[in-house]
Amino acid sequence: MIRLRRPLLLVLLALCFLTGKTNAAGMSEVYVLQAEGAINPVMASYIVNGISEAELHQAAGVIIQLDTPGGLDTSMRDIVQGIVNSTVPVVVYVSPAGARAASAGVFIAMSAHIAAMAPDTTIGAAHPVSIGSSGEVQELSPEMNEKVLNDAVSYIKSLAANRNRNVDWAEKAVRESVSVTEKEALELNVVDIVARDLFDLMTQITGREVTLLNGESIVLQIEGAPLREIPMSTMQRLLFLISDSTVAYILLSVGLLGITLELYNPGSIIPGVAGGVCLILAFYALGTLPVNYAGVALIILAFGLFVAEVFTPSFGLLTAGGVVSLIVGSIILFGGGSSIYQVDTKAIVTVVAIVVISMILLVRAVVRGQRRRPVSGTESLMGATAIVRSLLNPEGTVFVEGEIWNAILKGDEQAEIGEKVIIIGIDGLKLTVEKQRRRIGA
């Protein structure tokens, strides 16, 4: 019994030591998420998954460092739902200095259990744009626009009221696109805290009481708690990168260019494979953006015209039409959405220039290839010089490219052995030749 009790006692002492060590550390970790950039499905998935992981590990809280120009309504609502339904306190911290919480970012900040801002940051300008649930640009009637606006106003007023924040200002942020600095936001009760950095934030919110959706009240005790940063995974970073409007436009253009190169030169493989991969990534990105599908159609039409130029003697008209189609399609690709989704003008100019130069070079190469004399087969003998082996009067034999051919001399003359003649025709296994004429003055 003594032998059994001693190991058991050691195990219990070890457990007590570990437990005491954990308690001595103070508390659980605080999860930190970085929400920098447009609010899209990738960002929403990252934040919602980060909150779920914090709930799973019973974290002391979640801090979302927010810097966004806005984004998609559906993605914003996914994030808000994740925050509102969280079983751990969620702090939205507009940071670092110079950051902003605009458009969809205002709704996210309003939904937080605690909203905070760093110095030299702004919040506001939450007027909705007409973007559908799948990201496509929508042209709405005045009545429908009013419905969308009223829905957004009701939503943000509900969020502000539930967190005891300034409901009137929240409505103005949506209806009038007002925006305020961090000092003004604190005075207007838009946010709860202005903090220099994460450590200052954790010090200020320690001791504050927050109420979760289930009615449970929690007094935050997180000053000095260990921070655990949860970055995006490699795949999330890749998908978030290609979800940028300019990157999506470049991927679409490069993909179509690669497919076009493959059609010009079948079997080259690399352009076709690279183009296919870029197109798949581009279509994924376009599915997360407020795209104008008329712009996509015009860009695809442009490359179709470039391909048709090779097979149709249009004397450059198809290429000119393709250039115009490409430029117009590039401009209107995201033309109806928010300004944050506009393609960089420099990117449009660069892509159009590269595509046009590539098409010109390709068409010239194809034309030269069509005009080039064949280098194999009987067709390659046309225009070649042959040496007479037996008297051509008018029939005889000639020697050309290591072979003896039967030949017939055009005209009433004859050609002596050793004389040079020019091949001007081929009829089966018989060549038609003419005598080589000397140039005057030669």
C-alpha positions as CSV (number, residue, x, y, z in Angstrom):
1,M,0.0,0.0,0.0
2,I,2.9,2.3,0.9
3,R,4.5,1.6,-2.5
4,L,1.2,2.5,-4.3
5,R,0.5,5.6,-2.2
6,R,3.9,7.1,-2.8
7,P,3.7,7.3,-6.7
8,L,0.1,8.5,-6.4
9,L,1.1,11.2,-4.0
10,L,3.9,12.3,-6.4
11,V,1.4,12.5,-9.3
12,L,-1.1,14.6,-7.1
13,L,1.7,16.9,-6.1
14,A,2.8,17.4,-9.7
15,L,-0.8,18.2,-10.7
16,C,-1.1,20.6,-7.9
17,F,2.2,22.2,-8.9
18,L,1.1,22.6,-12.5
19,T,-2.3,23.9,-11.5
20,G,-0.7,26.3,-9.1
21,K,1.7,27.4,-11.9
22,T,-1.2,28.1,-14.2
23,N,-3.0,30.1,-11.6
24,A,0.1,31.9,-10.7
25,A,0.4,33.0,-14.3
26,G,-2.9,34.8,-13.7
27,M,-5.3,33.7,-16.4
28,S,-5.9,32.2,-19.8
29,E,-4.5,33.6,-23.0
30,V,-5.9,36.5,-24.9
31,Y,-6.3,35.8,-28.6
32,V,-5.2,38.5,-31.1
33,L,-6.6,38.6,-34.6
34,Q,-5.4,40.9,-37.4
35,A,-8.2,42.2,-39.6
36,E,-6.3,44.4,-42.1
37,G,-7.8,45.0,-45.5
38,A,-11.2,44.6,-47.2
39,I,-13.9,42.6,-45.5
40,N,-14.5,39.6,-47.7
41,P,-15.3,35.9,-47.3
42,V,-11.7,35.0,-46.5
43,M,-11.4,37.6,-43.8
44,A,-14.8,36.6,-42.4
45,S,-13.7,32.9,-42.2
46,Y,-10.5,33.9,-40.6
47,I,-12.1,36.0,-37.8
48,V,-15.0,33.6,-37.2
49,N,-12.6,30.6,-36.9
50,G,-10.3,32.6,-34.6
51,I,-13.2,33.3,-32.3
52,S,-14.3,29.7,-32.3
53,E,-10.8,28.6,-31.5
54,A,-10.7,31.0,-28.6
55,E,-14.0,29.6,-27.3
56,L,-12.7,26.0,-27.6
57,H,-9.7,26.8,-25.5
58,Q,-11.7,29.0,-23.1
59,A,-9.6,32.1,-23.7
60,A,-9.9,35.1,-21.5
61,G,-10.9,37.2,-24.5
62,V,-10.3,38.0,-28.2
63,I,-8.9,41.3,-29.5
64,I,-9.5,42.0,-33.2
65,Q,-7.1,44.7,-34.5
66,L,-9.1,46.3,-37.2
67,D,-8.0,48.4,-40.2
68,T,-10.4,48.3,-43.1
69,P,-11.9,50.5,-45.8
70,G,-15.0,48.3,-45.8
71,G,-16.2,45.3,-47.7
72,L,-19.0,43.0,-48.5
73,D,-22.3,43.1,-46.5
74,T,-22.6,39.3,-46.2
75,S,-19.0,38.9,-45.0
76,M,-19.5,41.8,-42.5
77,R,-22.7,40.1,-41.1
78,D,-20.9,36.8,-40.7
79,I,-18.2,38.5,-38.6
80,V,-20.8,40.4,-36.5
81,Q,-22.7,37.2,-35.9
82,G,-19.5,35.5,-34.7
83,I,-18.9,38.4,-32.3
84,V,-22.4,38.7,-31.0
85,N,-22.7,34.9,-30.4
86,S,-19.3,34.5,-28.9
87,T,-19.0,33.0,-25.5
88,V,-15.8,34.9,-24.8
89,P,-15.5,38.7,-24.7
90,V,-14.5,40.3,-28.0
91,V,-12.7,43.6,-28.2
92,V,-12.5,45.4,-31.5
93,Y,-9.4,47.7,-31.5
94,V,-9.0,50.1,-34.5
95,S,-5.3,50.2,-34.8
96,P,-2.4,50.9,-35.4
97,A,-2.2,54.7,-35.6
98,G,-3.5,55.8,-39.0
99,A,-5.9,52.9,-39.3
100,R,-9.6,53.3,-40.0
101,A,-12.9,51.4,-39.5
102,A,-14.9,52.5,-42.4
103,S,-18.1,51.2,-44.0
104,A,-18.4,47.5,-42.8
105,G,-15.8,48.2,-40.2
106,V,-18.2,50.5,-38.3
107,F,-20.8,47.6,-37.9
108,I,-18.0,45.3,-36.7
109,A,-16.8,47.9,-34.1
110,M,-20.4,48.5,-32.9
111,S,-21.0,44.8,-32.4
112,A,-18.0,44.4,-30.1
113,H,-18.3,43.9,-26.4
114,I,-15.7,46.6,-26.0
115,A,-14.8,49.0,-28.9
116,A,-11.4,50.8,-28.7
117,M,-9.3,53.0,-31.0
118,A,-5.7,53.9,-31.2
119,P,-4.5,57.6,-31.5
120,D,-4.8,59.1,-35.0
121,T,-7.5,56.7,-36.2
122,T,-11.0,57.3,-37.6
123,I,-14.3,55.5,-37.7
124,G,-17.4,56.1,-39.9
125,A,-18.7,56.5,-43.5
126,A,-20.9,53.4,-43.4
127,H,-23.3,54.2,-46.2
128,P,-24.1,50.9,-48.0
129,V,-23.4,50.3,-51.7
130,S,-25.5,48.2,-54.0
131,I,-23.7,44.9,-53.9
132,G,-25.5,41.6,-54.0
133,S,-25.0,38.6,-51.8
134,S,-22.7,36.9,-54.3
135,G,-20.6,40.0,-54.8
136,E,-22.0,41.2,-58.1
137,V,-22.8,44.8,-58.8
138,Q,-26.5,45.6,-58.7
139,E,-28.4,48.4,-60.3
140,L,-31.2,49.1,-57.8
141,S,-34.3,51.3,-58.2
142,P,-34.6,54.3,-55.8
143,E,-37.2,52.3,-53.8
144,M,-34.9,49.3,-53.4
145,N,-32.0,51.6,-52.5
146,E,-34.1,53.1,-49.8
147,K,-35.0,49.6,-48.5
148,V,-31.3,48.6,-48.4
149,L,-30.4,51.9,-46.6
150,N,-33.2,51.4,-44.0
151,D,-32.1,47.8,-43.4
152,A,-28.5,49.0,-42.8
153,V,-29.8,51.7,-40.4
154,S,-31.9,49.3,-38.4
155,Y,-29.1,46.9,-38.2
156,I,-26.5,49.3,-36.9
157,K,-29.0,51.0,-34.5
158,S,-29.7,47.6,-33.0
159,L,-26.0,46.8,-32.5
160,A,-25.3,50.2,-31.0
161,A,-28.3,50.0,-28.6
162,N,-27.3,46.5,-27.4
163,R,-23.8,47.8,-26.5
164,N,-25.2,51.1,-25.0
165,R,-23.4,53.2,-27.6
166,N,-24.5,56.4,-29.5
167,V,-27.5,55.2,-31.6
168,D,-28.0,58.6,-33.2
169,W,-24.4,58.8,-34.4
170,A,-24.6,55.2,-35.7
171,E,-27.6,56.2,-37.8
172,K,-25.8,59.2,-39.2
173,A,-22.7,57.1,-40.1
174,V,-25.0,55.1,-42.4
175,R,-27.4,57.8,-43.7
176,E,-24.9,60.6,-44.0
177,S,-21.6,58.8,-44.1
178,V,-20.2,60.9,-41.2
179,S,-16.8,60.0,-39.9
180,V,-15.0,61.0,-36.6
181,T,-11.6,60.8,-35.0
182,E,-10.8,58.6,-32.0
183,K,-11.2,61.6,-29.6
184,E,-14.5,62.6,-31.1
185,A,-15.6,58.9,-31.0
186,L,-14.8,58.7,-27.3
187,E,-16.7,61.9,-26.5
188,L,-19.7,60.8,-28.5
189,N,-19.8,57.4,-26.9
190,V,-19.1,55.7,-30.2
191,V,-16.2,53.7,-28.6
192,D,-15.3,52.9,-25.1
193,I,-11.6,53.4,-24.9
194,V,-8.7,55.2,-26.6
195,A,-5.5,53.1,-26.0
196,R,-1.9,53.6,-27.2
197,D,-1.2,50.0,-27.8
198,L,-2.3,46.5,-26.8
199,F,-0.8,46.6,-23.3
200,D,-2.5,50.0,-22.6
201,L,-5.7,48.5,-23.9
202,M,-5.6,45.5,-21.7
203,T,-4.8,47.7,-18.7
204,Q,-7.8,49.9,-19.3
205,I,-10.3,47.2,-20.0
206,T,-9.3,45.2,-16.9
207,G,-12.2,45.5,-14.4
208,R,-14.8,46.3,-16.9
209,E,-18.0,44.3,-17.0
210,V,-19.4,42.9,-20.3
211,T,-22.5,40.9,-20.9
212,L,-22.6,38.0,-23.3
213,L,-25.5,37.0,-25.4
214,N,-26.6,34.3,-22.9
215,G,-26.9,37.0,-20.2
216,E,-23.7,36.0,-18.4
217,S,-21.8,39.0,-17.0
218,I,-18.0,38.8,-17.0
219,V,-15.6,41.1,-15.2
220,L,-12.5,41.3,-17.4
221,Q,-9.3,40.5,-15.6
222,I,-6.7,40.4,-18.4
223,E,-4.1,42.9,-17.5
224,G,-0.7,41.1,-18.0
225,A,-2.4,38.1,-19.6
226,P,-0.3,36.3,-22.2
227,L,-1.1,37.3,-25.8
228,R,-1.5,34.7,-28.5
229,E,-1.5,36.0,-32.0
230,I,-3.5,34.0,-34.5
231,P,-2.2,34.8,-38.0
232,M,-3.9,33.7,-41.2
233,S,-2.9,30.4,-42.5
234,T,-0.8,30.2,-45.7
235,M,-3.9,29.2,-47.7
236,Q,-5.9,32.0,-46.2
237,R,-3.2,34.6,-47.0
238,L,-3.1,33.3,-50.6
239,L,-6.8,33.5,-51.0
240,F,-7.0,36.9,-49.3
241,L,-4.3,38.2,-51.6
242,I,-6.0,37.1,-54.8
243,S,-9.3,38.5,-53.6
244,D,-7.8,41.9,-54.2
245,S,-9.5,43.5,-57.2
246,T,-6.2,44.5,-58.9
247,V,-4.7,41.0,-58.4
248,A,-7.9,39.4,-59.6
249,Y,-7.8,41.5,-62.8
250,I,-4.2,40.7,-63.4
251,L,-4.8,36.9,-62.9
252,L,-7.8,37.1,-65.4
253,S,-5.7,38.9,-68.0
254,V,-2.6,36.6,-67.6
255,G,-4.8,33.5,-67.6
256,L,-6.5,34.5,-70.9
257,L,-3.1,35.5,-72.4
258,G,-1.7,32.1,-71.5
259,I,-4.6,30.3,-73.1
260,T,-4.2,32.5,-76.2
261,L,-0.5,31.6,-76.4
262,E,-1.4,28.0,-76.2
263,L,-3.9,28.3,-79.1
264,Y,-1.2,30.1,-81.2
265,N,1.3,27.4,-80.5
266,P,-0.5,24.1,-79.5
267,G,1.6,21.7,-77.5
268,S,3.8,24.4,-75.8
269,I,2.0,23.2,-72.5
270,I,3.5,25.8,-70.1
271,P,1.4,28.8,-71.3
272,G,-1.7,26.6,-71.3
273,V,-1.1,25.2,-67.8
274,A,-0.1,28.5,-66.3
275,G,-3.1,30.2,-68.0
276,G,-5.5,27.6,-66.7
277,V,-4.3,27.9,-63.1
278,C,-4.5,31.7,-63.3
279,L,-8.0,31.6,-64.7
280,I,-9.2,29.3,-61.9
281,L,-7.7,31.6,-59.3
282,A,-9.2,34.6,-61.1
283,F,-12.7,33.1,-61.1
284,Y,-12.4,32.3,-57.4
285,A,-11.4,35.9,-56.7
286,L,-14.2,37.3,-58.9
287,G,-16.7,35.3,-56.9
288,T,-15.7,37.2,-53.8
289,L,-15.8,40.7,-55.4
290,P,-18.5,43.1,-56.7
291,V,-17.7,42.2,-60.3
292,N,-19.5,43.6,-63.4
293,Y,-19.9,40.6,-65.6
294,A,-20.2,42.8,-68.7
295,G,-16.6,43.7,-68.0
296,V,-15.6,40.1,-67.8
297,A,-17.4,39.3,-71.1
298,L,-15.6,42.2,-72.9
299,I,-12.2,41.1,-71.7
300,I,-12.9,37.5,-72.8
301,L,-14.2,38.9,-76.2
302,A,-10.9,40.9,-76.6
303,F,-8.8,37.7,-76.4
304,G,-11.2,35.9,-78.7
305,L,-10.7,38.7,-81.3
306,F,-6.9,38.4,-80.9
307,V,-7.1,34.7,-81.7
308,A,-9.5,35.3,-84.7
309,E,-7.0,37.7,-86.1
310,V,-4.7,34.8,-87.1
311,F,-7.3,32.9,-89.0
312,T,-9.1,35.9,-90.6
313,P,-7.5,38.4,-93.0
314,S,-8.9,41.5,-91.3
315,F,-5.8,43.6,-91.8
316,G,-5.7,44.5,-88.1
317,L,-9.3,45.4,-87.6
318,L,-9.9,42.4,-85.2
319,T,-6.9,43.3,-83.2
320,A,-8.0,47.0,-82.9
321,G,-11.4,45.8,-81.8
322,G,-9.8,43.5,-79.3
323,V,-7.8,46.4,-77.8
324,V,-10.9,48.6,-77.4
325,S,-12.8,45.7,-75.9
326,L,-10.0,45.0,-73.4
327,I,-9.7,48.6,-72.3
328,V,-13.4,49.1,-71.8
329,G,-13.8,45.8,-70.0
330,S,-10.9,46.6,-67.7
331,I,-12.4,50.0,-66.8
332,I,-15.9,48.7,-66.0
333,L,-14.9,45.3,-64.5
334,F,-15.6,46.6,-61.0
335,G,-17.2,49.8,-62.1
336,G,-20.4,49.7,-60.1
337,G,-19.0,48.8,-56.7
338,S,-17.3,50.7,-53.9
339,S,-14.1,52.7,-54.7
340,I,-12.1,50.2,-52.6
341,Y,-12.7,47.6,-55.4
342,Q,-11.5,49.8,-58.3
343,V,-8.6,48.4,-60.3
344,D,-5.4,50.4,-60.1
345,T,-5.1,52.6,-63.3
346,K,-1.4,51.7,-63.6
347,A,-2.3,48.0,-63.5
348,I,-4.8,48.5,-66.4
349,V,-2.3,50.5,-68.5
350,T,0.5,47.9,-67.8
351,V,-1.7,44.9,-68.6
352,V,-3.2,46.4,-71.8
353,A,0.3,47.4,-73.0
354,I,1.8,43.9,-72.3
355,V,-1.2,42.2,-74.0
356,V,-1.1,44.4,-77.1
357,I,2.6,44.1,-77.5
358,S,2.4,40.3,-77.1
359,M,-0.4,40.0,-79.6
360,I,1.5,42.1,-82.2
361,L,4.6,40.0,-81.8
362,L,2.5,36.8,-82.0
363,V,0.7,37.9,-85.2
364,R,4.0,38.9,-86.8
365,A,5.5,35.6,-85.9
366,V,2.6,33.7,-87.4
367,V,2.6,35.8,-90.6
368,R,6.4,35.2,-91.0
369,G,5.9,31.5,-90.5
370,Q,3.2,31.4,-93.1
371,R,5.4,33.3,-95.6
372,R,8.6,31.3,-94.9
373,R,9.6,28.8,-97.5
374,P,9.2,25.1,-96.4
375,V,12.4,23.5,-95.2
376,S,11.3,19.9,-95.7
377,G,9.3,17.9,-98.3
378,T,9.0,18.5,-102.0
379,E,7.7,22.1,-101.4
380,S,11.1,23.0,-100.0
381,L,12.6,22.5,-103.5
382,M,10.6,25.5,-105.0
383,G,13.0,28.2,-106.0
384,A,16.1,26.0,-105.3
385,T,19.1,25.9,-107.6
386,A,19.8,22.5,-109.4
387,I,22.7,21.4,-111.5
388,V,22.1,19.7,-114.9
389,R,23.4,16.1,-115.0
390,S,22.1,15.2,-118.5
391,L,21.3,17.5,-121.4
392,L,17.9,19.2,-120.9
393,N,16.4,19.4,-124.4
394,P,13.9,19.9,-123.0
395,E,13.9,16.8,-120.7
396,G,16.8,15.4,-118.8
397,T,18.0,15.0,-115.2
398,V,19.2,17.4,-112.6
399,F,21.0,17.1,-109.3
400,V,19.5,18.9,-106.2
401,E,20.0,18.4,-102.5
402,G,21.9,15.1,-103.0
403,E,19.3,13.5,-105.3
404,I,18.9,13.0,-109.1
405,W,15.5,14.3,-110.4
406,N,13.9,14.1,-113.8
407,A,13.3,17.6,-115.1
408,I,11.8,19.4,-118.0
409,L,13.2,22.8,-119.1
410,K,10.8,25.6,-119.7
411,G,11.1,27.4,-123.0
412,D,12.7,26.6,-126.4
413,E,16.3,26.6,-125.1
414,Q,18.4,23.7,-123.8
415,A,20.7,23.4,-120.8
416,E,24.1,21.9,-121.0
417,I,25.6,19.5,-118.4
418,G,26.9,21.4,-115.4
419,E,24.7,24.4,-116.0
420,K,22.6,25.8,-113.1
421,V,18.8,25.9,-113.4
422,I,16.0,27.1,-111.1
423,I,13.2,24.9,-110.0
424,I,9.9,26.6,-110.6
425,G,7.4,23.7,-110.4
426,I,6.9,20.2,-109.2
427,D,4.6,17.6,-110.9
428,G,4.8,14.3,-109.1
429,L,8.4,13.2,-109.5
430,K,9.3,15.6,-112.3
431,L,10.6,19.1,-111.8
432,T,10.0,22.1,-114.0
433,V,13.0,24.3,-114.3
434,E,14.2,27.3,-116.1
435,K,17.6,28.6,-116.9
436,Q,19.3,30.9,-114.4
437,R,19.5,34.4,-115.8
438,R,22.4,36.7,-115.2
439,R,21.6,40.1,-113.9
440,I,22.6,43.0,-116.1
441,G,25.8,44.6,-114.9
442,A,26.7,41.5,-112.8
